[in-house]
């Protein structure tokens, strides 16, 4: 089993980077040989909120996040921020401290930033 860590640090608004990383993560999750760990820190945690993607003229993010939760991806979310997370994700996410992020990245066989 290959452990893959994907880091989300920037806001999903105004860019397609978050959407593209989520799409790629979906593909990696579909391969039974991969264990996908999604790490959300700072403004990257906003991708886990209910977003009005049409109003922001951005690629879908919420549907990818919801599908990743259904497929069993692991969500590691930096503590703090007071964000209102999607219910599908809130039940499955693990709250971590900033120091724990480094350990997750170091333990991964592949790291995507």
MOPAC internal coordinates of N, CA, C and O (Angstrom, degrees):
PM7 1SCF
backbone

  N    0.0000 0     0.00 0     0.00 0    0    0    0
  C    1.4479 1     0.00 0     0.00 0    1    0    0
  C    1.5267 1   108.91 1     0.00 0    2    1    0
  O    1.2310 1   120.56 1   -48.75 1    3    2    1
  N    1.3097 1   116.54 1   131.25 1    3    2    1
  C    1.4561 1   122.39 1   179.68 1    5    3    2
  C    1.5219 1   109.15 1   -99.19 1    6    5    3
  O    1.2310 1   120.79 1   -53.73 1    7    6    5
  N    1.3339 1   116.09 1   126.27 1    7    6    5
  C    1.4629 1   121.93 1  -179.96 1    9    7    6
  C    1.5268 1   108.38 1   -93.87 1   10    9    7
  O    1.2310 1   120.94 1   -59.16 1   11   10    9
  N    1.3472 1   115.80 1   120.84 1   11   10    9
  C    1.4553 1   121.59 1  -177.52 1   13   11   10
  C    1.5233 1   108.89 1  -118.48 1   14   13   11
  O    1.2310 1   120.35 1   -51.24 1   15   14   13
  N    1.3286 1   116.93 1   128.76 1   15   14   13
  C    1.4663 1   122.45 1   177.09 1   17   15   14
  C    1.5263 1   108.49 1  -110.14 1   18   17   15
  O    1.2310 1   120.92 1   -47.93 1   19   18   17
  N    1.3317 1   115.84 1   132.07 1   19   18   17
  C    1.4697 1   121.97 1   178.44 1   21   19   18
  C    1.5268 1   107.04 1  -121.31 1   22   21   19
  O    1.2310 1   120.45 1   -56.85 1   23   22   21
  N    1.3341 1   116.75 1   123.15 1   23   22   21
  C    1.4552 1   122.60 1  -175.61 1   25   23   22
  C    1.5250 1   111.44 1  -100.95 1   26   25   23
  O    1.2310 1   120.84 1   -49.18 1   27   26   25
  N    1.3306 1   115.99 1   130.82 1   27   26   25
  C    1.4640 1   123.49 1   176.69 1   29   27   26
  C    1.5273 1   107.51 1  -119.30 1   30   29   27
  O    1.2310 1   120.30 1   -67.05 1   31   30   29
  N    1.3358 1   117.02 1   112.95 1   31   30   29
  C    1.4643 1   120.96 1  -177.25 1   33   31   30
  C    1.5232 1   113.09 1  -117.36 1   34   33   31
  O    1.2310 1   120.01 1   154.40 1   35   34   33
  N    1.3113 1   117.59 1   -25.60 1   35   34   33
  C    1.4643 1   121.01 1  -174.56 1   37   35   34
  C    1.5160 1   112.74 1  -100.95 1   38   37   35
  O    1.2310 1   121.42 1   -21.69 1   39   38   37
  N    1.3174 1   114.88 1   158.31 1   39   38   37
  C    1.4620 1   121.24 1   177.74 1   41   39   38
  C    1.5299 1   110.04 1   -60.59 1   42   41   39
  O    1.2310 1   120.38 1   -37.33 1   43   42   41
  N    1.3390 1   116.87 1   142.67 1   43   42   41
  C    1.4660 1   119.31 1   177.83 1   45   43   42
  C    1.5324 1   112.72 1   -77.03 1   46   45   43
  O    1.2310 1   120.02 1   170.38 1   47   46   45
  N    1.3094 1   117.57 1    -9.62 1   47   46   45
  C    1.4654 1   121.45 1  -177.42 1   49   47   46
  C    1.5214 1   111.16 1   -81.49 1   50   49   47
  O    1.2310 1   120.87 1   -42.64 1   51   50   49
  N    1.3211 1   115.94 1   137.36 1   51   50   49
  C    1.4562 1   121.37 1   175.97 1   53   51   50
  C    1.5126 1   115.74 1    80.18 1   54   53   51
  O    1.2310 1   119.87 1  -172.34 1   55   54   53
  N    1.3124 1   117.85 1     7.66 1   55   54   53
  C    1.4584 1   121.25 1  -179.79 1   57   55   54
  C    1.5284 1   109.76 1  -151.47 1   58   57   55
  O    1.2310 1   120.78 1   -24.96 1   59   58   57
  N    1.3113 1   116.10 1   155.04 1   59   58   57
  C    1.4649 1   121.06 1   176.47 1   61   59   58
  C    1.5226 1   112.10 1   -96.74 1   62   61   59
  O    1.2310 1   120.05 1   179.49 1   63   62   61
  N    1.3198 1   117.50 1    -0.51 1   63   62   61
  C    1.4648 1   121.27 1  -175.21 1   65   63   62
  C    1.5279 1   112.17 1   -58.82 1   66   65   63
  O    1.2310 1   120.14 1   133.92 1   67   66   65
  N    1.3285 1   117.34 1   -46.08 1   67   66   65
  C    1.4674 1   120.13 1  -179.87 1   69   67   66
  C    1.5130 1   111.08 1   -62.71 1   70   69   67
  O    1.2310 1   120.19 1   134.14 1   71   70   69
  N    1.3274 1   117.24 1   -45.86 1   71   70   69
  C    1.4589 1   120.99 1   179.13 1   73   71   70
  C    1.5189 1   112.22 1   -60.03 1   74   73   71
  O    1.2310 1   120.56 1   139.15 1   75   74   73
  N    1.3237 1   116.54 1   -40.85 1   75   74   73
  C    1.4675 1   120.31 1   179.88 1   77   75   74
  C    1.5308 1   111.53 1   -67.97 1   78   77   75
  O    1.2310 1   120.33 1   139.69 1   79   78   77
  N    1.3233 1   116.98 1   -40.31 1   79   78   77
  C    1.4734 1   119.67 1   177.37 1   81   79   78
  C    1.5257 1   110.84 1   -64.33 1   82   81   79
  O    1.2310 1   120.64 1   141.44 1   83   82   81
  N    1.3358 1   116.39 1   -38.56 1   83   82   81
  C    1.4620 1   119.50 1   178.55 1   85   83   82
  C    1.5231 1   111.47 1   -67.01 1   86   85   83
  O    1.2310 1   120.10 1   139.26 1   87   86   85
  N    1.3339 1   117.42 1   -40.74 1   87   86   85
  C    1.4711 1   120.63 1   177.28 1   89   87   86
  C    1.5255 1   110.54 1   -62.11 1   90   89   87
  O    1.2310 1   120.68 1   136.30 1   91   90   89
  N    1.3146 1   116.31 1   -43.70 1   91   90   89
  C    1.4567 1   120.78 1   178.79 1   93   91   90
  C    1.5333 1   109.97 1   -63.27 1   94   93   91
  O    1.2310 1   120.49 1   139.36 1   95   94   93
  N    1.3331 1   116.66 1   -40.64 1   95   94   93
  C    1.4618 1   121.15 1   178.92 1   97   95   94
  C    1.5177 1   111.42 1   -63.01 1   98   97   95
  O    1.2310 1   120.48 1   143.45 1   99   98   97
  N    1.3379 1   116.68 1   -36.55 1   99   98   97
  C    1.4686 1   120.30 1   175.91 1  101   99   98
  C    1.5261 1   110.67 1   -59.43 1  102  101   99
  O    1.2310 1   121.09 1   132.48 1  103  102  101
  N    1.3189 1   115.53 1   -47.52 1  103  102  101
  C    1.4596 1   119.89 1   178.98 1  105  103  102
  C    1.5222 1   112.15 1   -60.43 1  106  105  103
  O    1.2310 1   120.50 1   138.63 1  107  106  105
  N    1.3253 1   116.66 1   -41.37 1  107  106  105
  C    1.4655 1   120.85 1   178.66 1  109  107  106
  C    1.5297 1   111.58 1   -66.65 1  110  109  107
  O    1.2310 1   120.31 1   145.15 1  111  110  109
  N    1.3223 1   117.01 1   -34.85 1  111  110  109
  C    1.4601 1   121.67 1  -179.84 1  113  111  110
  C    1.5297 1   111.26 1   -68.68 1  114  113  111
  O    1.2310 1   120.51 1   146.54 1  115  114  113
  N    1.3283 1   116.64 1   -33.46 1  115  114  113
  C    1.4666 1   120.47 1  -178.82 1  117  115  114
  C    1.5252 1   112.75 1   -66.83 1  118  117  115
  O    1.2310 1   120.13 1   159.61 1  119  118  117
  N    1.3255 1   117.36 1   -20.39 1  119  118  117
  C    1.4536 1   121.74 1   176.96 1  121  119  118
  C    1.5294 1   108.19 1   -83.06 1  122  121  119
  O    1.2310 1   120.27 1   -62.22 1  123  122  121
  N    1.3221 1   117.08 1   117.78 1  123  122  121
  C    1.4653 1   121.54 1  -177.51 1  125  123  122
  C    1.5211 1   113.27 1   -62.04 1  126  125  123
  O    1.2310 1   119.98 1   164.16 1  127  126  125
  N    1.3052 1   117.64 1   -15.84 1  127  126  125
  C    1.4633 1   121.15 1  -179.27 1  129  127  126
  C    1.5261 1   112.59 1   -81.65 1  130  129  127
  O    1.2310 1   119.88 1   174.12 1  131  130  129
  N    1.3470 1   117.83 1    -5.88 1  131  130  129
  C    1.4594 1   121.60 1  -176.25 1  133  131  130
  C    1.5205 1   112.22 1  -109.94 1  134  133  131
  O    1.2310 1   121.40 1   -37.80 1  135  134  133
  N    1.3085 1   114.92 1   142.20 1  135  134  133
  C    1.4619 1   123.35 1   171.58 1  137  135  134
  C    1.5336 1   104.65 1  -114.70 1  138  137  135
  O    1.2310 1   120.04 1   -72.98 1  139  138  137
  N    1.3385 1   117.53 1   107.02 1  139  138  137
  C    1.4643 1   121.87 1  -171.97 1  141  139  138
  C    1.5261 1   110.33 1   -98.13 1  142  141  139
  O    1.2310 1   121.33 1   -53.35 1  143  142  141
  N    1.3254 1   115.07 1   126.65 1  143  142  141
  C    1.4640 1   123.16 1   178.38 1  145  143  142
  C    1.5209 1   107.93 1  -117.31 1  146  145  143
  O    1.2310 1   120.83 1   -60.79 1  147  146  145
  N    1.3262 1   116.01 1   119.21 1  147  146  145
  C    1.4558 1   122.06 1   179.98 1  149  147  146
  C    1.5226 1   108.10 1  -100.81 1  150  149  147
  O    1.2310 1   120.52 1   -54.59 1  151  150  149
  N    1.3215 1   116.62 1   125.41 1  151  150  149
  C    1.4537 1   122.45 1  -175.67 1  153  151  150
  C    1.5297 1   109.23 1  -115.04 1  154  153  151
  O    1.2310 1   120.62 1   -64.34 1  155  154  153
  N    1.3281 1   116.43 1   115.66 1  155  154  153
  C    1.4602 1   122.32 1  -177.33 1  157  155  154
  C    1.5226 1   109.27 1  -111.21 1  158  157  155
  O    1.2310 1   120.53 1   -60.69 1  159  158  157
  N    1.3336 1   116.59 1   119.31 1  159  158  157
  C    1.4574 1   121.68 1   178.97 1  161  159  158
  C    1.5271 1   109.57 1  -128.26 1  162  161  159
  O    1.2310 1   120.84 1   -20.49 1  163  162  161
  N    1.3248 1   116.01 1   159.51 1  163  162  161
  C    1.4641 1   120.79 1   176.55 1  165  163  162
  C    1.5156 1   112.55 1    50.88 1  166  165  163
  O    1.2310 1   120.71 1    45.12 1  167  166  165
  N    1.3323 1   116.25 1  -134.88 1  167  166  165
  C    1.4659 1   121.12 1   179.73 1  169  167  166
  C    1.5224 1   113.00 1   -68.94 1  170  169  167
  O    1.2310 1   120.01 1   166.61 1  171  170  169
  N    1.3135 1   117.58 1   -13.39 1  171  170  169
  C    1.4610 1   120.63 1   175.97 1  173  171  170
  C    1.5184 1   112.33 1   -61.26 1  174  173  171
  O    1.2310 1   120.63 1   156.14 1  175  174  173
  N    1.3397 1   116.40 1   -23.86 1  175  174  173
  C    1.4660 1   121.05 1   178.33 1  177  175  174
  C    1.5258 1   111.76 1   -63.96 1  178  177  175
  O    1.2310 1   119.86 1   159.22 1  179  178  177
  N    1.3148 1   117.88 1   -20.78 1  179  178  177
  C    1.4694 1   121.68 1   179.66 1  181  179  178
  C    1.5306 1   111.90 1   -63.11 1  182  181  179
  O    1.2310 1   119.82 1   157.13 1  183  182  181
  N    1.3093 1   117.95 1   -22.87 1  183  182  181
  C    1.4698 1   120.99 1   178.13 1  185  183  182
  C    1.5239 1   111.59 1   -65.35 1  186  185  183
  O    1.2310 1   120.14 1   162.64 1  187  186  185
  N    1.3203 1   117.34 1   -17.36 1  187  186  185
  C    1.4583 1   121.89 1  -178.33 1  189  187  186
  C    1.5243 1   112.30 1   -93.13 1  190  189  187
  O    1.2310 1   120.40 1  -178.73 1  191  190  189
  N    1.3220 1   116.85 1     1.27 1  191  190  189
  C    1.4622 1   122.02 1   177.96 1  193  191  190
  C    1.5265 1   110.12 1   -89.68 1  194  193  191
  O    1.2310 1   120.83 1   -14.40 1  195  194  193
  N    1.3167 1   116.02 1   165.60 1  195  194  193
  C    1.4713 1   120.24 1   171.62 1  197  195  194
  C    1.5214 1   106.11 1   -74.89 1  198  197  195
  O    1.2310 1   120.43 1   -62.66 1  199  198  197
  N    1.3161 1   116.77 1   117.34 1  199  198  197
  C    1.4596 1   122.86 1  -177.93 1  201  199  198
  C    1.5175 1   110.74 1  -112.37 1  202  201  199
  O    1.2310 1   120.49 1   -34.84 1  203  202  201
  N    1.3206 1   116.66 1   145.16 1  203  202  201
  C    1.4645 1   121.57 1   173.08 1  205  203  202
  C    1.5265 1   106.68 1   -92.79 1  206  205  203
  O    1.2310 1   121.59 1   -97.17 1  207  206  205
  N    1.3287 1   114.57 1    82.83 1  207  206  205
  C    1.4660 1   120.31 1  -173.23 1  209  207  206
  C    1.5214 1   112.55 1   -65.24 1  210  209  207
  O    1.2310 1   119.91 1   145.63 1  211  210  209
  N    1.3158 1   117.78 1   -34.37 1  211  210  209
  C    1.4665 1   120.45 1   179.89 1  213  211  210
  C    1.5254 1   110.51 1   -65.39 1  214  213  211
  O    1.2310 1   120.46 1   136.82 1  215  214  213
  N    1.3296 1   116.73 1   -43.18 1  215  214  213
  C    1.4609 1   120.47 1  -179.89 1  217  215  214
  C    1.5246 1   111.14 1   -66.65 1  218  217  215
  O    1.2310 1   120.43 1   147.63 1  219  218  217
  N    1.3138 1   116.78 1   -32.37 1  219  218  217
  C    1.4631 1   120.99 1  -179.82 1  221  219  218
  C    1.5247 1   112.47 1   -87.39 1  222  221  219
  O    1.2310 1   120.16 1   179.48 1  223  222  221
  N    1.3464 1   117.31 1    -0.52 1  223  222  221
  C    1.4739 1   122.41 1  -179.51 1  225  223  222
  C    1.5255 1   110.95 1    52.05 1  226  225  223
  O    1.2310 1   121.41 1  -127.29 1  227  226  225
  N    1.3313 1   114.90 1    52.71 1  227  226  225
  C    1.4556 1   119.43 1  -178.96 1  229  227  226
  C    1.5257 1   110.53 1  -128.35 1  230  229  227
  O    1.2310 1   121.35 1   -16.91 1  231  230  229
  N    1.3129 1   115.03 1   163.09 1  231  230  229
  C    1.4620 1   120.71 1   177.10 1  233  231  230
  C    1.5295 1   109.19 1   -66.00 1  234  233  231
  O    1.2310 1   120.28 1   -23.72 1  235  234  233
  N    1.3370 1   117.08 1   156.28 1  235  234  233
  C    1.4674 1   120.06 1   178.68 1  237  235  234
  C    1.5288 1   111.49 1   -60.07 1  238  237  235
  O    1.2310 1   121.12 1   -45.47 1  239  238  237
  N    1.3018 1   115.46 1   134.53 1  239  238  237
  C    1.4529 1   122.00 1   176.28 1  241  239  238
  C    1.5299 1   109.03 1  -120.48 1  242  241  239
  O    1.2310 1   120.51 1   130.84 1  243  242  241
  N    1.3200 1   116.63 1   -49.16 1  243  242  241
  C    1.4673 1   121.67 1  -175.40 1  245  243  242
  C    1.5193 1   112.50 1   -58.18 1  246  245  243
  O    1.2310 1   120.03 1   138.74 1  247  246  245
  N    1.3372 1   117.54 1   -41.26 1  247  246  245
  C    1.4705 1   118.78 1  -178.54 1  249  247  246
  C    1.5241 1   110.90 1   -66.86 1  250  249  247
  O    1.2310 1   120.10 1   145.55 1  251  250  249
  N    1.3324 1   117.42 1   -34.45 1  251  250  249
  C    1.4645 1   120.27 1   178.13 1  253  251  250
  C    1.5316 1   110.21 1   -69.32 1  254  253  251
  O    1.2310 1   120.50 1   137.91 1  255  254  253
  N    1.3382 1   116.65 1   -42.09 1  255  254  253
  C    1.4587 1   120.81 1   179.37 1  257  255  254
  C    1.5273 1   109.96 1   -61.56 1  258  257  255
  O    1.2310 1   120.60 1   134.60 1  259  258  257
  N    1.3279 1   116.46 1   -45.40 1  259  258  257
  C    1.4647 1   120.94 1  -179.92 1  261  259  258
  C    1.5272 1   111.16 1   -62.23 1  262  261  259
  O    1.2310 1   120.24 1   136.98 1  263  262  261
  N    1.3236 1   117.15 1   -43.02 1  263  262  261
  C    1.4661 1   120.67 1   179.86 1  265  263  262
  C    1.5297 1   110.97 1   -65.92 1  266  265  263
  O    1.2310 1   120.11 1   140.43 1  267  266  265
  N    1.3265 1   117.40 1   -39.57 1  267  266  265
  C    1.4683 1   120.41 1   177.71 1  269  267  266
  C    1.5266 1   110.67 1   -61.88 1  270  269  267
  O    1.2310 1   120.50 1   141.55 1  271  270  269
  N    1.3327 1   116.65 1   -38.45 1  271  270  269
  C    1.4638 1   120.14 1   177.87 1  273  271  270
  C    1.5294 1   110.00 1   -64.35 1  274  273  271
  O    1.2310 1   120.27 1   138.96 1  275  274  273
  N    1.3162 1   117.09 1   -41.04 1  275  274  273
  C    1.4723 1   120.82 1   179.39 1  277  275  274
  C    1.5223 1   112.25 1   -66.97 1  278  277  275
  O    1.2310 1   120.76 1   147.80 1  279  278  277
  N    1.3298 1   116.15 1   -32.20 1  279  278  277
  C    1.4634 1   120.48 1  -177.95 1  281  279  278
  C    1.5294 1   113.32 1   -84.22 1  282  281  279
  O    1.2310 1   120.63 1   175.32 1  283  282  281
  N    1.3186 1   116.41 1    -4.68 1  283  282  281
  C    1.4606 1   119.02 1   174.44 1  285  283  282
  C    1.5062 1   116.49 1    95.56 1  286  285  283
  O    1.2310 1   119.41 1  -167.04 1  287  286  285
  N    1.3293 1   118.73 1    12.96 1  287  286  285
  C    1.4567 1   119.48 1   174.19 1  289  287  286
  C    1.5220 1   108.57 1   -63.27 1  290  289  287
  O    1.2310 1   120.65 1   -30.39 1  291  290  289
  N    1.3270 1   116.36 1   149.61 1  291  290  289
  C    1.4574 1   120.95 1   179.60 1  293  291  290
  C    1.5193 1   109.14 1   -96.04 1  294  293  291
  O    1.2310 1   120.81 1   -51.69 1  295  294  293
  N    1.3340 1   116.06 1   128.31 1  295  294  293
  C    1.4597 1   122.47 1  -179.82 1  297  295  294
  C    1.5300 1   108.84 1  -103.20 1  298  297  295
  O    1.2310 1   120.34 1   -61.39 1  299  298  297
  N    1.3233 1   116.95 1   118.61 1  299  298  297
  C    1.4563 1   123.18 1   175.90 1  301  299  298
  C    1.5268 1   105.80 1  -109.90 1  302  301  299
  O    1.2310 1   120.25 1   -59.73 1  303  302  301
  N    1.3291 1   117.12 1   120.27 1  303  302  301
  C    1.4596 1   121.35 1  -173.03 1  305  303  302
  C    1.5187 1   109.26 1  -123.06 1  306  305  303
  O    1.2310 1   121.16 1   -53.34 1  307  306  305
  N    1.3262 1   115.38 1   126.66 1  307  306  305
  C    1.4599 1   121.05 1   178.49 1  309  307  306
  C    1.5318 1   110.30 1   -60.42 1  310  309  307
  O    1.2310 1   120.72 1   -43.64 1  311  310  309
  N    1.3082 1   116.23 1   136.36 1  311  310  309
  C    1.4650 1   121.87 1  -179.50 1  313  311  310
  C    1.5241 1   111.00 1   -64.01 1  314  313  311
  O    1.2310 1   121.32 1   -27.32 1  315  314  313
  N    1.3415 1   115.09 1   152.68 1  315  314  313
  C    1.4639 1   121.18 1   175.78 1  317  315  314
  C    1.5087 1   112.40 1    94.83 1  318  317  315
  O    1.2310 1   121.07 1    -4.52 1  319  318  317
  N    1.3023 1   115.55 1   175.48 1  319  318  317
  C    1.4582 1   120.80 1   174.52 1  321  319  318
  C    1.5098 1   115.33 1   101.40 1  322  321  319
  O    1.2310 1   119.44 1   149.62 1  323  322  321
  N    1.3200 1   118.68 1   -30.38 1  323  322  321
  C    1.4574 1   120.89 1   179.17 1  325  323  322
  C    1.5134 1   114.31 1    62.70 1  326  325  323
  O    1.2310 1   120.12 1  -142.01 1  327  326  325
  N    1.3066 1   117.37 1    37.99 1  327  326  325
  C    1.4544 1   121.65 1  -179.39 1  329  327  326
  C    1.5293 1   110.58 1   -81.50 1  330  329  327
  O    1.2310 1   120.07 1   -29.59 1  331  330  329
  N    1.3358 1   117.47 1   150.41 1  331  330  329
  C    1.4616 1   122.34 1   174.85 1  333  331  330
  C    1.5181 1   109.25 1   -96.15 1  334  333  331
  O    1.2310 1   120.58 1   -81.16 1  335  334  333
  N    1.3110 1   116.50 1    98.84 1  335  334  333
  C    1.4558 1   120.85 1  -173.08 1  337  335  334
  C    1.5248 1   112.66 1   -81.73 1  338  337  335
  O    1.2310 1   120.84 1   -25.50 1  339  338  337
  N    1.3447 1   116.00 1   154.50 1  339  338  337
  C    1.4586 1   121.90 1   174.39 1  341  339  338
  C    1.5302 1   108.62 1   -58.93 1  342  341  339
  O    1.2310 1   120.01 1   -43.57 1  343  342  341
  N    1.3405 1   117.59 1   136.43 1  343  342  341
  C    1.4710 1   119.76 1  -177.81 1  345  343  342
  C    1.5226 1   113.63 1   -57.72 1  346  345  343
  O    1.2310 1   120.13 1   144.85 1  347  346  345
  N    1.3305 1   117.36 1   -35.15 1  347  346  345
  C    1.4649 1   121.42 1  -179.00 1  349  347  346
  C    1.5253 1   111.28 1   -62.39 1  350  349  347
  O    1.2310 1   120.88 1   149.90 1  351  350  349
  N    1.3206 1   115.92 1   -30.10 1  351  350  349
  C    1.4582 1   121.14 1  -176.53 1  353  351  350
  C    1.5270 1   110.93 1   -93.40 1  354  353  351
  O    1.2310 1   120.64 1   141.13 1  355  354  353
  N    1.3194 1   116.37 1   -38.87 1  355  354  353
  C    1.4686 1   120.99 1  -175.25 1  357  355  354
  C    1.5265 1   111.90 1   -53.55 1  358  357  355
  O    1.2310 1   120.37 1   141.85 1  359  358  357
  N    1.3160 1   116.91 1   -38.15 1  359  358  357
  C    1.4620 1   120.82 1  -178.47 1  361  359  358
  C    1.5224 1   112.50 1   -72.64 1  362  361  359
  O    1.2310 1   120.10 1   159.26 1  363  362  361
  N    1.3273 1   117.41 1   -20.74 1  363  362  361
  C    1.4658 1   120.74 1  -173.96 1  365  363  362
  C    1.5217 1   114.00 1  -108.11 1  366  365  363
  O    1.2310 1   119.92 1   173.16 1  367  366  365
  N    1.3221 1   117.75 1    -6.84 1  367  366  365
  C    1.4575 1   117.85 1  -173.56 1  369  367  366
  C    1.5193 1   112.91 1   -86.60 1  370  369  367
  O    1.2310 1   121.87 1   -27.91 1  371  370  369
  N    1.3177 1   114.02 1   152.09 1  371  370  369
  C    1.4524 1   121.87 1   177.22 1  373  371  370
  C    1.5198 1   107.28 1  -109.57 1  374  373  371
  O    1.2310 1   120.44 1   -57.12 1  375  374  373
  N    1.3308 1   116.77 1   122.88 1  375  374  373
  C    1.4590 1   121.04 1   178.26 1  377  375  374
  C    1.5253 1   107.87 1   -80.78 1  378  377  375
  O    1.2310 1   120.81 1   -50.53 1  379  378  377
  N    1.3270 1   116.06 1   129.47 1  379  378  377
  C    1.4630 1   120.27 1  -178.45 1  381  379  378
  C    1.5263 1   110.25 1  -125.78 1  382  381  379
  O    1.2310 1   121.17 1   -19.87 1  383  382  381
  N    1.3009 1   115.38 1   160.13 1  383  382  381
  C    1.4627 1   122.39 1   173.89 1  385  383  382
  C    1.5244 1   108.06 1   -91.14 1  386  385  383
  O    1.2310 1   119.99 1   -24.73 1  387  386  385
  N    1.3389 1   117.62 1   155.27 1  387  386  385
  C    1.4761 1   119.66 1  -178.69 1  389  387  386
  C    1.5266 1   113.87 1   -52.04 1  390  389  387
  O    1.2310 1   119.97 1   143.04 1  391  390  389
  N    1.3060 1   117.66 1   -36.96 1  391  390  389
  C    1.4681 1   120.04 1  -179.32 1  393  391  390
  C    1.5287 1   112.19 1   -64.92 1  394  393  391
  O    1.2310 1   120.39 1   152.59 1  395  394  393
  N    1.3315 1   116.86 1   -27.41 1  395  394  393
  C    1.4651 1   120.72 1  -179.62 1  397  395  394
  C    1.5259 1   112.32 1   -72.31 1  398  397  395
  O    1.2310 1   120.61 1   156.76 1  399  398  397
  N    1.3261 1   116.44 1   -23.24 1  399  398  397
  C    1.4699 1   120.34 1  -178.72 1  401  399  398
  C    1.5272 1   110.87 1   -61.96 1  402  401  399
  O    1.2310 1   120.77 1   137.40 1  403  402  401
  N    1.3149 1   116.14 1   -42.60 1  403  402  401
  C    1.4670 1   120.14 1   179.63 1  405  403  402
  C    1.5139 1   112.31 1   -60.86 1  406  405  403
  O    1.2310 1   120.18 1   140.07 1  407  406  405
  N    1.3156 1   117.25 1   -39.93 1  407  406  405
  C    1.4623 1   120.85 1   179.37 1  409  407  406
  C    1.5197 1   110.81 1   -64.82 1  410  409  407
  O    1.2310 1   120.44 1   138.58 1  411  410  409
  N    1.3407 1   116.76 1   -41.42 1  411  410  409
  C    1.4682 1   120.14 1   177.77 1  413  411  410
  C    1.5223 1   111.36 1   -60.03 1  414  413  411
  O    1.2310 1   121.07 1   136.50 1  415  414  413
  N    1.3084 1   115.56 1   -43.50 1  415  414  413
  C    1.4718 1   120.75 1  -178.90 1  417  415  414
  C    1.5324 1   109.95 1   -66.94 1  418  417  415
  O    1.2310 1   120.26 1   136.55 1  419  418  417
  N    1.3154 1   117.10 1   -43.45 1  419  418  417
  C    1.4694 1   120.24 1  -178.73 1  421  419  418
  C    1.5216 1   113.08 1   -66.57 1  422  421  419
  O    1.2310 1   120.18 1   150.11 1  423  422  421
  N    1.3292 1   117.26 1   -29.89 1  423  422  421
  C    1.4657 1   120.53 1  -179.40 1  425  423  422
  C    1.5231 1   113.20 1   -80.92 1  426  425  423
  O    1.2310 1   120.10 1   165.90 1  427  426  425
  N    1.3225 1   117.41 1   -14.10 1  427  426  425
  C    1.4617 1   121.59 1  -176.29 1  429  427  426
  C    1.5270 1   111.78 1   -74.80 1  430  429  427
  O    1.2310 1   121.02 1   -33.82 1  431  430  429
  N    1.3293 1   115.65 1   146.18 1  431  430  429
  C    1.4611 1   120.74 1   173.58 1  433  431  430
  C    1.5193 1   110.91 1   -77.09 1  434  433  431
  O    1.2310 1   120.97 1   151.30 1  435  434  433
  N    1.3416 1   115.76 1   -28.70 1  435  434  433
  C    1.4614 1   121.83 1   178.03 1  437  435  434
  C    1.5233 1   107.57 1  -140.66 1  438  437  435
  O    1.2310 1   120.83 1   -38.31 1  439  438  437
  N    1.3360 1   116.01 1   141.69 1  439  438  437
  C    1.4598 1   121.87 1  -178.20 1  441  439  438
  C    1.5245 1   108.84 1  -128.78 1  442  441  439
  O    1.2310 1   120.79 1   -50.57 1  443  442  441
  N    1.3404 1   116.09 1   129.43 1  443  442  441
  C    1.4632 1   121.06 1  -179.10 1  445  443  442
  C    1.5212 1   107.34 1  -121.78 1  446  445  443
  O    1.2310 1   121.37 1   -54.09 1  447  446  445
  N    1.3368 1   114.99 1   125.91 1  447  446  445
  C    1.4596 1   120.56 1   179.65 1  449  447  446
  C    1.5059 1   109.77 1  -118.33 1  450  449  447
  O    1.2310 1   120.10 1   180.00 1  451  450  449

